[in-house]
């Protein structure tokens, strides 16, 4: 684990987005193309803003995203497809994009995404960490065993509370129970993982991730098994670590 602590969320995003761009360009130079995995949520605002402005040949980049609620229309404020179109992919029309379609049969979505994501390794994965320690929608206890690429998952209460707290839903009862999520094993198959985790609300999750042994109740601990994982924090999210 490479641990980087910046003063603010803006500085965090500039660092993480710049690092992601550098790694994408390295992959393009080596292989002629690059594959990118992207998180959503408030924690990724600054990182994606920096990355979309970077000097990258986006016509050579293929992007996947992590997860989507089942049955949620793209017009809903909480739709991750809507999020990405408004904050990232909409600015990069030359990039090839594979969204997680939560409106069709989940088995069909899983089959389609699996076929595409298995074509080649992911070069750069931007993986946030949730308040409950989740990565993607792999809430505790997360499935560390499955070798599937995408699965259906049931969201726990803490995860739902985070979605409400970030303003995506008016109440917990409005948050869908079921979502489609990329799996932990598929995330770990990425060549490079960069985790942007700002804000004080993530301080406990960050502390647990850094200090606990790998365990399914803090799913982000699985990232410590990856040989090239960079965890980028701000002063607020790092406030409970002894290194601050």
Secondary structure as GFF3:
##gff-version 3
##sequence-region A 1 244
A	DSSP	beta_strand	2	6	.	.	.	ID=ss1
A	DSSP	alpha_helix	9	31	.	.	.	ID=ss2
A	DSSP	beta_strand	34	38	.	.	.	ID=ss3
A	DSSP	three_ten_helix	42	44	.	.	.	ID=ss4
A	DSSP	alpha_helix	45	52	.	.	.	ID=ss5
A	DSSP	three_ten_helix	58	60	.	.	.	ID=ss6
A	DSSP	beta_strand	61	65	.	.	.	ID=ss7
A	DSSP	beta_strand	67	69	.	.	.	ID=ss8
A	DSSP	alpha_helix	80	87	.	.	.	ID=ss9
A	DSSP	three_ten_helix	89	91	.	.	.	ID=ss10
A	DSSP	beta_strand	96	98	.	.	.	ID=ss11
A	DSSP	alpha_helix	106	117	.	.	.	ID=ss12
A	DSSP	beta_strand	124	126	.	.	.	ID=ss13
A	DSSP	beta_strand	150	154	.	.	.	ID=ss14
A	DSSP	alpha_helix	157	165	.	.	.	ID=ss15
A	DSSP	three_ten_helix	172	174	.	.	.	ID=ss16
A	DSSP	beta_strand	178	182	.	.	.	ID=ss17
A	DSSP	alpha_helix	184	188	.	.	.	ID=ss18
A	DSSP	beta_strand	192	197	.	.	.	ID=ss19
A	DSSP	three_ten_helix	200	202	.	.	.	ID=ss20
A	DSSP	alpha_helix	203	211	.	.	.	ID=ss21
A	DSSP	three_ten_helix	219	225	.	.	.	ID=ss22
A	DSSP	beta_strand	229	234	.	.	.	ID=ss23
###
